[in-house]
């Protein structure tokens, strides 16, 4: 009847564990999908970040170009100012020459009137005083008329040059105006491009923010699933441990029903028991503490034996215990041998009752040579004395 109850309990536990495994499998599959989604989002964000960096660089180039164009506009404005100054100087010079020309014209008019009123011959006769007076008078006449004509030609040349300069100044001013209008148009286009680029960048940033939000949601969901998986796994471990404990307990009961109570076959050492199981004043740290085993006296190097056949599951140093050997005897029973001066078995080794497993010593937290011996059932320390022969 007991075997049937155990089988039913194990069957129920097996079904529950299978359902939990299925639930974990589903959650892990969902986590895998979330991981794929997160990776896809990350790639999109990386690409957009790259585009955004390129866009920022393009905006910087646009700003630099705008700055250059503004400098060109300033240079053109300076050229316009220089041209206008030259035009103003040319006009002033033209006005001066115009006044001179008017003065010469006035003199020429007076000469013409004098010539009309008093012919040239009469004027020359006024200076005739000798043999060569006629030639002299003719020379003076030609000199006077020639000077007037030369001055008039010079003024006309200057006036012509002035006209050229004025026209050039006007042309330069008109060209500067044209360039300024053209650059104003370029600036307007650049400003428009700059605004469009900024708008695009804001849109990209908005999309990045949205994808970051989605990524955060994925992370939160993943963390929730991870917590749920850990909870289920912990529940599975708890159920497995409970099932194992029950199975071992039932098996132990069945074994004891068939073979009698569990007993230790051999004393682990030859000495006398010097400390009992239970609360005691700790010999090193003082204060009342639970003593989970018994102490057996002896000398360093004395033989330490396996109290019952089983498998060595630990052979090494442990904090407080020093050199330690633990043997598992099946059905949840294990024995511990501590403070050894030497270990003479290895883990996973099978030993028989009474086999030498080490030498008595005083390693770890010990005040002198002795063996600390424990018996545990399902990991719980019990007084080994009643089980010893």
Sine and cosine of phi, psi and omega as CSV:
sin_phi,cos_phi,sin_psi,cos_psi,sin_omega,cos_omega
0.00,0.00,-0.62,0.79,0.00,-1.00
-0.90,0.43,-0.64,0.77,0.00,-1.00
-0.89,0.46,-0.65,0.76,0.02,-1.00
-0.89,0.46,-0.68,0.73,0.00,-1.00
-0.89,0.45,-0.68,0.73,0.02,-1.00
-0.88,0.47,-0.69,0.72,-0.01,-1.00
-0.89,0.46,-0.66,0.75,0.02,-1.00
-0.90,0.43,-0.67,0.74,0.02,-1.00
-0.90,0.44,-0.68,0.73,0.02,-1.00
-0.91,0.42,-0.63,0.77,0.02,-1.00
-0.89,0.46,-0.70,0.71,0.02,-1.00
-0.88,0.48,-0.70,0.71,0.00,-1.00
-0.90,0.45,-0.65,0.76,0.00,-1.00
-0.89,0.46,-0.68,0.73,0.03,-1.00
-0.89,0.45,-0.69,0.72,0.00,-1.00
-0.89,0.46,-0.66,0.75,0.02,-1.00
-0.91,0.41,-0.63,0.77,0.03,-1.00
-0.88,0.47,-0.67,0.74,0.05,-1.00
-0.90,0.44,-0.65,0.76,0.03,-1.00
-0.90,0.43,-0.66,0.75,0.04,-1.00
-0.87,0.49,-0.66,0.75,0.02,-1.00
-0.89,0.45,-0.67,0.74,0.01,-1.00
-0.89,0.46,-0.68,0.73,0.03,-1.00
-0.90,0.43,-0.66,0.75,0.03,-1.00
-0.86,0.50,-0.69,0.72,0.03,-1.00
-0.88,0.47,-0.71,0.70,0.00,-1.00
-0.89,0.45,-0.65,0.76,0.01,-1.00
-0.91,0.40,-0.61,0.79,0.06,-1.00
-0.89,0.45,-0.66,0.75,0.06,-1.00
-0.90,0.44,-0.62,0.78,0.04,-1.00
-0.90,0.43,-0.62,0.78,0.04,-1.00
-0.88,0.47,-0.68,0.73,0.03,-1.00
-0.90,0.43,-0.67,0.75,0.07,-1.00
-0.88,0.48,-0.64,0.77,0.02,-1.00
-0.90,0.45,-0.66,0.75,0.05,-1.00
-0.90,0.43,-0.68,0.73,0.05,-1.00
-0.87,0.49,-0.68,0.73,0.00,-1.00
-0.89,0.45,-0.64,0.77,0.02,-1.00
-0.91,0.42,-0.66,0.76,0.03,-1.00
-0.89,0.45,-0.69,0.72,0.04,-1.00
-0.88,0.48,-0.67,0.74,-0.01,-1.00
-0.88,0.48,-0.66,0.75,0.01,-1.00
-0.90,0.43,-0.66,0.76,0.03,-1.00
-0.90,0.44,-0.68,0.74,0.00,-1.00
-0.90,0.44,-0.66,0.75,0.02,-1.00
-0.88,0.48,-0.69,0.72,0.01,-1.00
-0.89,0.45,-0.69,0.73,0.00,-1.00
-0.92,0.40,-0.60,0.80,0.07,-1.00
-0.88,0.47,-0.64,0.77,0.04,-1.00
-0.90,0.43,-0.70,0.71,0.05,-1.00
-0.87,0.49,-0.65,0.76,-0.01,-1.00
-0.90,0.43,-0.65,0.76,0.03,-1.00
-0.89,0.45,-0.67,0.74,0.04,-1.00
-0.90,0.44,-0.61,0.79,0.01,-1.00
-0.91,0.40,-0.66,0.75,0.04,-1.00
-0.87,0.49,-0.67,0.74,0.02,-1.00
-0.89,0.45,-0.66,0.76,0.03,-1.00
-0.89,0.45,-0.64,0.77,0.04,-1.00
-0.90,0.43,-0.63,0.77,0.04,-1.00
-0.89,0.45,-0.65,0.76,0.04,-1.00
-0.90,0.43,-0.64,0.77,0.04,-1.00
-0.89,0.46,-0.68,0.73,0.03,-1.00
-0.88,0.48,-0.66,0.75,0.02,-1.00
-0.91,0.42,-0.64,0.77,0.01,-1.00
-0.92,0.40,-0.64,0.77,0.06,-1.00
-0.88,0.47,-0.68,0.73,0.03,-1.00
-0.87,0.49,-0.67,0.74,0.02,-1.00
-0.89,0.45,-0.69,0.73,0.01,-1.00
-0.90,0.44,-0.62,0.79,0.04,-1.00
-0.90,0.44,-0.62,0.78,0.05,-1.00
-0.90,0.44,-0.63,0.78,0.04,-1.00
-0.91,0.42,-0.63,0.78,0.04,-1.00
-0.89,0.46,-0.66,0.75,0.03,-1.00
-0.90,0.44,-0.65,0.76,0.03,-1.00
-0.90,0.44,-0.65,0.76,0.03,-1.00
-0.90,0.43,-0.66,0.75,0.03,-1.00
-0.87,0.49,-0.65,0.76,0.04,-1.00
-0.90,0.44,-0.63,0.77,0.05,-1.00
-0.90,0.44,-0.62,0.78,0.03,-1.00
-0.89,0.45,-0.69,0.73,0.00,-1.00
-0.89,0.45,-0.64,0.77,0.03,-1.00
-0.90,0.43,-0.67,0.74,0.00,-1.00
-0.90,0.43,-0.67,0.75,0.02,-1.00
-0.91,0.42,-0.59,0.81,0.06,-1.00
-0.91,0.42,-0.67,0.74,0.04,-1.00
-0.90,0.44,-0.64,0.77,0.02,-1.00
-0.90,0.44,-0.66,0.76,0.02,-1.00
-0.90,0.44,-0.66,0.75,0.03,-1.00
-0.91,0.42,-0.65,0.76,0.01,-1.00
-0.90,0.43,-0.65,0.76,0.02,-1.00
-0.91,0.41,-0.62,0.79,0.05,-1.00
-0.89,0.46,-0.68,0.73,0.03,-1.00
-0.91,0.43,-0.61,0.79,0.02,-1.00
-0.90,0.44,-0.67,0.75,0.02,-1.00
-0.89,0.46,-0.64,0.77,0.03,-1.00
-0.90,0.44,-0.72,0.69,0.02,-1.00
-0.90,0.43,-0.60,0.80,0.02,-1.00
-0.88,0.47,-0.64,0.77,0.04,-1.00
-0.91,0.41,-0.63,0.78,0.05,-1.00
-0.90,0.43,-0.67,0.74,0.01,-1.00
-0.88,0.47,-0.66,0.75,0.03,-1.00
-0.88,0.47,-0.62,0.79,0.02,-1.00
-0.90,0.43,-0.69,0.72,0.01,-1.00
-0.90,0.43,-0.67,0.74,0.01,-1.00
-0.88,0.48,-0.61,0.79,0.03,-1.00
-0.90,0.44,-0.67,0.75,0.04,-1.00
-0.90,0.43,-0.66,0.75,0.01,-1.00
-0.91,0.42,-0.58,0.81,0.03,-1.00
-0.91,0.41,-0.65,0.76,0.01,-1.00
-0.90,0.43,-0.66,0.75,0.03,-1.00
-0.88,0.47,-0.66,0.75,0.01,-1.00
-0.89,0.46,-0.64,0.77,0.01,-1.00
-0.92,0.40,-0.68,0.73,0.01,-1.00
-0.89,0.46,-0.65,0.76,0.00,-1.00
-0.91,0.42,-0.57,0.82,0.01,-1.00
-0.95,0.31,-0.67,0.74,-0.01,-1.00
-0.96,0.27,-0.67,0.75,-0.02,-1.00
-0.80,-0.61,0.97,-0.25,-0.04,-1.00
-0.80,0.59,0.33,-0.95,-0.06,-1.00
-0.90,0.44,-0.63,0.78,-0.01,-1.00
-0.84,0.54,-0.65,0.76,0.01,-1.00
-0.92,0.39,-0.60,0.80,0.02,-1.00
-0.91,0.42,-0.66,0.75,-0.02,-1.00
-0.93,0.38,-0.62,0.79,-0.03,-1.00
-0.87,0.49,-0.44,0.90,-0.02,-1.00
-0.91,0.41,-0.41,0.91,-0.04,-1.00
-0.97,-0.24,0.11,0.99,-0.02,-1.00
-1.00,0.08,0.89,-0.45,-0.02,-1.00
-0.73,-0.68,-0.12,0.99,-0.03,-1.00
-0.53,-0.85,-0.27,-0.96,-0.07,-1.00
-0.89,0.46,-0.67,0.74,-0.05,-1.00
-1.00,-0.08,0.24,0.97,-0.06,-1.00
-0.88,0.47,-0.52,0.85,0.00,-1.00
-0.91,0.41,-0.70,0.72,0.02,-1.00
-0.91,0.41,-0.67,0.75,0.02,-1.00
-0.88,0.48,-0.71,0.71,-0.01,-1.00
-0.88,0.47,-0.61,0.79,0.01,-1.00
-0.92,0.40,-0.65,0.76,0.01,-1.00
-0.89,0.46,-0.70,0.71,0.00,-1.00
-0.90,0.44,-0.60,0.80,0.01,-1.00
-0.91,0.42,-0.74,0.67,0.01,-1.00
-0.89,0.45,-0.61,0.79,0.01,-1.00
-0.89,0.46,-0.69,0.72,-0.02,-1.00
-0.91,0.41,-0.73,0.68,-0.02,-1.00
-0.92,0.39,-0.67,0.74,-0.01,-1.00
-0.89,0.47,-0.64,0.77,0.01,-1.00
-0.89,0.45,-0.64,0.77,0.01,-1.00
-0.90,0.43,-0.67,0.74,-0.02,-1.00
-0.93,0.37,-0.65,0.76,0.01,-1.00
-0.90,0.44,-0.68,0.73,0.03,-1.00
-0.89,0.46,-0.66,0.75,0.03,-1.00
-0.89,0.46,-0.65,0.76,0.03,-1.00
-0.91,0.41,-0.65,0.76,0.02,-1.00
-0.88,0.47,-0.67,0.75,-0.01,-1.00
-0.92,0.39,-0.61,0.79,0.04,-1.00
-0.92,0.39,-0.59,0.81,0.06,-1.00
-0.91,0.42,-0.70,0.71,0.04,-1.00
-0.88,0.47,-0.65,0.76,0.00,-1.00
-0.90,0.44,-0.63,0.78,0.04,-1.00
-0.91,0.42,-0.69,0.72,0.05,-1.00
-0.89,0.46,-0.64,0.77,0.02,-1.00
-0.89,0.46,-0.63,0.78,0.02,-1.00
-0.90,0.44,-0.63,0.78,0.03,-1.00
-0.90,0.44,-0.72,0.69,0.00,-1.00
-0.88,0.48,-0.68,0.73,0.00,-1.00
-0.90,0.44,-0.66,0.75,0.01,-1.00
-0.91,0.42,-0.66,0.75,0.04,-1.00
-0.89,0.46,-0.68,0.74,0.02,-1.00
-0.88,0.47,-0.68,0.73,0.02,-1.00
-0.90,0.44,-0.65,0.76,0.02,-1.00
-0.89,0.45,-0.68,0.74,0.01,-1.00
-0.90,0.43,-0.66,0.75,0.03,-1.00
-0.90,0.44,-0.66,0.75,0.02,-1.00
-0.91,0.42,-0.65,0.76,0.03,-1.00
-0.91,0.42,-0.65,0.76,0.04,-1.00
-0.89,0.45,-0.66,0.75,0.05,-1.00
-0.88,0.48,-0.66,0.75,-0.01,-1.00
-0.90,0.43,-0.69,0.72,0.03,-1.00
-0.89,0.45,-0.64,0.77,0.00,-1.00
-0.90,0.43,-0.67,0.74,0.03,-1.00
-0.90,0.44,-0.66,0.76,0.02,-1.00
-0.90,0.44,-0.68,0.73,-0.01,-1.00
-0.95,0.32,-0.54,0.84,0.10,-1.00
-0.88,0.47,-0.61,0.79,0.05,-1.00
-0.91,0.41,-0.68,0.73,0.04,-1.00
-0.88,0.47,-0.67,0.74,0.03,-1.00
-0.89,0.46,-0.64,0.77,0.02,-1.00
-0.89,0.45,-0.67,0.74,0.03,-1.00
-0.91,0.42,-0.66,0.75,0.01,-1.00
-0.91,0.42,-0.67,0.74,0.04,-1.00
-0.88,0.47,-0.64,0.77,0.03,-1.00
-0.90,0.43,-0.69,0.72,0.04,-1.00
-0.89,0.45,-0.64,0.77,0.01,-1.00
-0.88,0.47,-0.71,0.70,0.01,-1.00
-0.89,0.45,-0.65,0.76,0.02,-1.00
-0.90,0.43,-0.65,0.76,0.02,-1.00
-0.90,0.43,-0.67,0.74,0.03,-1.00
-0.89,0.45,-0.65,0.76,0.02,-1.00
-0.90,0.44,-0.67,0.74,0.04,-1.00
-0.89,0.45,-0.67,0.74,0.00,-1.00
-0.89,0.46,-0.65,0.76,0.03,-1.00
-0.89,0.45,-0.61,0.79,0.02,-1.00
-0.91,0.41,-0.69,0.72,0.03,-1.00
-0.88,0.47,-0.69,0.72,0.01,-1.00
-0.88,0.47,-0.60,0.80,0.03,-1.00
-0.90,0.44,-0.66,0.75,0.03,-1.00
-0.92,0.40,-0.64,0.77,0.04,-1.00
-0.88,0.48,-0.69,0.72,0.02,-1.00
-0.87,0.49,-0.64,0.77,-0.01,-1.00
-0.91,0.41,-0.69,0.72,0.02,-1.00
-0.92,0.39,-0.58,0.82,0.08,-1.00
-0.89,0.45,-0.64,0.76,0.05,-1.00
-0.88,0.47,-0.70,0.71,0.03,-1.00
-0.88,0.47,-0.66,0.75,0.02,-1.00
-0.89,0.46,-0.64,0.77,0.04,-1.00
-0.89,0.45,-0.64,0.77,0.03,-1.00
-0.90,0.44,-0.65,0.76,0.04,-1.00
-0.88,0.47,-0.68,0.73,0.01,-1.00
-0.88,0.47,-0.69,0.72,0.01,-1.00
-0.88,0.47,-0.69,0.73,0.02,-1.00
-0.89,0.45,-0.64,0.77,0.01,-1.00
-0.89,0.45,-0.68,0.74,0.02,-1.00
-0.90,0.43,-0.63,0.77,0.04,-1.00
-0.89,0.46,-0.69,0.73,0.02,-1.00
-0.91,0.41,-0.62,0.78,0.03,-1.00
-0.88,0.48,-0.68,0.73,0.05,-1.00
-0.89,0.45,-0.65,0.76,0.01,-1.00
-0.91,0.41,-0.65,0.76,0.03,-1.00
-0.90,0.44,-0.70,0.72,0.02,-1.00
-0.88,0.48,-0.65,0.76,0.01,-1.00
-0.88,0.47,-0.72,0.70,-0.02,-1.00
-0.91,0.40,-0.66,0.75,0.03,-1.00
-0.89,0.46,-0.64,0.77,0.05,-1.00
-0.90,0.43,-0.63,0.78,0.04,-1.00
-0.91,0.42,-0.64,0.77,0.04,-1.00
-0.90,0.44,-0.71,0.71,0.02,-1.00
-0.88,0.48,-0.66,0.75,0.00,-1.00
-0.89,0.45,-0.69,0.72,-0.01,-1.00
-0.92,0.39,-0.65,0.76,0.03,-1.00
-0.89,0.46,-0.69,0.72,0.01,-1.00
-0.90,0.44,-0.66,0.75,0.03,-1.00
-0.91,0.42,-0.67,0.74,0.03,-1.00
-0.90,0.43,-0.67,0.75,0.02,-1.00
-0.90,0.45,-0.69,0.72,-0.02,-1.00
-0.89,0.46,-0.68,0.73,0.00,-1.00
-0.91,0.41,-0.67,0.75,0.01,-1.00
-0.89,0.45,-0.69,0.73,0.02,-1.00
-0.90,0.43,-0.66,0.75,-0.01,-1.00
-0.90,0.44,-0.70,0.71,0.02,-1.00
-0.91,0.42,-0.65,0.76,0.03,-1.00
-0.91,0.42,-0.63,0.77,0.03,-1.00
-0.90,0.43,-0.68,0.74,0.02,-1.00
-0.89,0.45,-0.66,0.75,0.01,-1.00
-0.90,0.43,-0.66,0.75,0.01,-1.00
-0.90,0.44,-0.72,0.70,-0.03,-1.00
-0.92,0.39,-0.53,0.85,0.04,-1.00
-0.92,0.40,-0.55,0.84,-0.03,-1.00
-1.00,0.03,-0.55,0.84,-0.15,-0.99
-0.87,-0.48,-0.06,1.00,-0.03,-1.00
0.99,-0.10,0.07,-1.00,-0.05,-1.00
-0.90,0.43,0.43,-0.90,0.06,-1.00
-0.93,0.36,0.71,-0.70,0.04,-1.00
-0.68,-0.73,0.41,-0.91,0.13,-0.99
-1.00,-0.03,0.72,-0.69,-0.15,-0.99
-0.99,0.14,-0.61,0.79,-0.11,-0.99
-0.74,-0.67,0.51,-0.86,0.14,-0.99
-0.94,0.33,0.65,-0.76,-0.07,-1.00
-0.96,0.29,-0.32,0.95,0.01,-1.00
-0.49,-0.87,0.26,-0.96,-0.09,-1.00
-0.99,0.12,-0.30,0.96,-0.12,-0.99
-0.96,0.27,-0.14,-0.99,0.00,-1.00
-0.99,-0.13,0.49,-0.87,0.07,-1.00
-0.95,0.32,0.83,-0.55,-0.05,-1.00
-0.93,-0.38,-0.22,0.97,0.00,-1.00
-0.56,-0.83,0.73,-0.68,-0.06,-1.00
-1.00,0.07,0.20,-0.98,0.12,-0.99
-0.97,0.24,0.66,-0.75,0.07,-1.00
0.83,-0.55,-0.12,-0.99,-0.05,-1.00
-0.90,0.44,0.62,-0.79,0.05,-1.00
-0.35,-0.94,0.23,-0.97,0.10,-0.99
-0.98,0.20,0.83,-0.55,-0.04,-1.00
-0.91,0.42,0.75,-0.66,-0.09,-1.00
-0.94,0.35,-0.31,0.95,-0.02,-1.00
-0.95,-0.31,-0.78,0.63,-0.12,-0.99
-1.00,-0.05,-0.20,0.98,-0.03,-1.00
0.96,0.29,0.07,-1.00,0.00,-1.00
0.97,0.23,0.40,-0.92,-0.01,-1.00
-0.97,0.23,0.79,-0.61,0.05,-1.00
-0.64,-0.77,0.42,-0.91,0.03,-1.00
-0.96,0.27,0.79,-0.61,0.09,-1.00
-0.98,-0.20,0.94,-0.33,-0.18,-0.98
-1.00,0.08,0.20,0.98,0.04,-1.00
-0.46,-0.89,-0.34,-0.94,0.10,-0.99
-0.84,-0.55,0.41,-0.91,0.05,-1.00
-0.95,-0.32,0.68,-0.73,0.01,-1.00
-0.86,-0.51,0.79,-0.61,-0.06,-1.00
-0.96,0.29,0.25,-0.97,0.05,-1.00
0.25,-0.97,-0.06,-1.00,0.02,-1.00
-0.95,-0.32,0.45,-0.89,0.02,-1.00
-0.85,0.53,0.77,-0.64,0.00,-1.00
0.99,-0.15,-0.21,0.98,0.04,-1.00
-0.86,0.50,0.50,-0.87,-0.04,-1.00
-0.93,0.36,0.67,-0.74,0.14,-0.99
-0.90,-0.43,0.77,-0.64,-0.13,-0.99
-0.90,-0.43,0.42,-0.91,0.13,-0.99
-0.94,0.34,0.79,-0.61,-0.04,-1.00
-0.96,0.27,-0.32,0.95,0.03,-1.00
-0.30,-0.95,0.40,-0.91,0.00,-1.00
-0.91,0.41,0.47,-0.88,0.00,-1.00
0.18,-0.98,-0.28,-0.96,-0.05,-1.00
-0.91,-0.41,0.73,-0.68,0.05,-1.00
-0.96,0.27,0.89,-0.45,-0.01,-1.00
-0.96,-0.27,-0.18,0.98,0.09,-1.00
-0.50,-0.87,0.73,-0.68,0.06,-1.00
-0.54,-0.84,1.00,-0.04,-0.06,-1.00
0.02,-1.00,-0.19,-0.98,-0.06,-1.00
-1.00,-0.01,0.66,-0.75,0.09,-1.00
-0.78,-0.63,0.55,-0.83,-0.03,-1.00
-0.85,0.52,0.76,-0.65,0.01,-1.00
1.00,0.08,-0.65,0.76,-0.05,-1.00
-1.00,0.03,-0.29,0.96,-0.08,-1.00
0.93,0.37,-0.61,-0.79,0.03,-1.00
-0.93,0.37,0.83,-0.55,-0.16,-0.99
-0.71,-0.71,0.59,-0.81,0.12,-0.99
-0.81,-0.59,0.71,-0.70,0.08,-1.00
-0.83,-0.55,0.77,-0.64,0.01,-1.00
-0.89,-0.46,0.76,-0.65,0.06,-1.00
-0.99,-0.14,0.80,-0.60,-0.09,-1.00
-0.97,-0.23,0.04,1.00,-0.03,-1.00
1.00,-0.02,0.32,-0.95,0.06,-1.00
0.86,0.51,0.45,0.89,0.05,-1.00
1.00,0.05,0.03,1.00,-0.03,-1.00
-1.00,-0.10,0.68,-0.73,0.09,-1.00
-0.55,-0.83,0.48,-0.88,0.06,-1.00
-0.84,-0.54,0.52,-0.85,-0.06,-1.00
-0.82,-0.57,0.67,-0.74,-0.03,-1.00
-0.79,-0.62,0.91,-0.42,-0.16,-0.99
-0.84,-0.54,0.25,-0.97,0.02,-1.00
0.94,0.35,0.39,0.92,-0.04,-1.00
-0.91,0.40,0.58,-0.82,0.11,-0.99
-0.99,0.14,-0.39,0.92,-0.02,-1.00
-0.45,-0.89,0.64,-0.77,0.06,-1.00
-0.97,-0.24,0.75,-0.66,-0.09,-1.00
-0.86,-0.52,0.30,0.96,0.09,-1.00
-0.73,-0.68,0.15,-0.99,0.02,-1.00
-0.77,-0.63,0.33,-0.94,-0.02,-1.00
-0.89,0.45,0.53,-0.85,-0.03,-1.00
0.96,0.28,0.06,1.00,0.02,-1.00
-0.99,0.16,0.67,-0.74,0.08,-1.00
-1.00,0.03,0.75,-0.66,0.01,-1.00
-0.81,-0.58,0.39,-0.92,0.03,-1.00
-0.95,-0.33,0.34,-0.94,0.01,-1.00
-0.83,0.56,0.76,-0.65,0.02,-1.00
1.00,0.05,-0.12,0.99,0.03,-1.00
-0.90,0.44,0.61,-0.79,0.06,-1.00
-0.95,0.30,0.79,-0.61,0.00,-1.00
-0.89,-0.45,-0.20,0.98,0.01,-1.00
0.07,-1.00,-0.18,-0.98,-0.02,-1.00
-0.83,-0.56,0.63,-0.78,-0.02,-1.00
-0.90,0.44,0.57,-0.82,-0.04,-1.00
-0.34,-0.94,-0.41,-0.91,-0.05,-1.00
-0.60,-0.80,0.60,0.80,0.01,-1.00
-0.98,0.19,0.33,-0.95,-0.03,-1.00
0.98,0.21,-0.44,-0.90,-0.01,-1.00
-0.99,0.11,1.00,0.01,-0.09,-1.00
-0.63,-0.78,0.54,-0.84,0.01,-1.00
-0.99,-0.17,-0.05,1.00,0.00,-1.00
0.11,-0.99,0.16,-0.99,-0.03,-1.00
-0.87,0.48,0.80,-0.59,0.10,-1.00
-0.14,-0.99,0.19,-0.98,0.06,-1.00
-0.93,-0.37,0.82,-0.57,0.16,-0.99
-1.00,-0.07,0.84,-0.54,-0.10,-0.99
-0.83,-0.56,0.74,-0.67,0.00,-1.00
-0.79,-0.62,0.47,-0.88,0.19,-0.98
-0.83,-0.56,0.78,-0.63,0.01,-1.00
-0.82,-0.58,0.64,-0.77,0.08,-1.00
-0.88,-0.47,0.90,-0.43,-0.09,-1.00
0.81,0.58,0.61,0.79,0.05,-1.00
1.00,0.10,-0.07,1.00,-0.03,-1.00
-0.98,-0.18,0.82,-0.58,-0.04,-1.00
-0.94,0.33,0.70,-0.71,0.08,-1.00
-0.76,-0.65,0.29,-0.96,0.02,-1.00
-0.93,0.37,0.88,-0.47,-0.05,-1.00
-0.97,0.25,-0.25,0.97,-0.12,-0.99
-0.82,0.57,-0.74,0.67,-0.04,-1.00
-0.89,0.45,-0.33,0.94,-0.07,-1.00
-1.00,-0.06,-0.20,0.98,-0.02,-1.00
-0.99,0.14,0.49,-0.87,-0.02,-1.00
-0.95,0.32,0.00,0.00,0.00,0.00
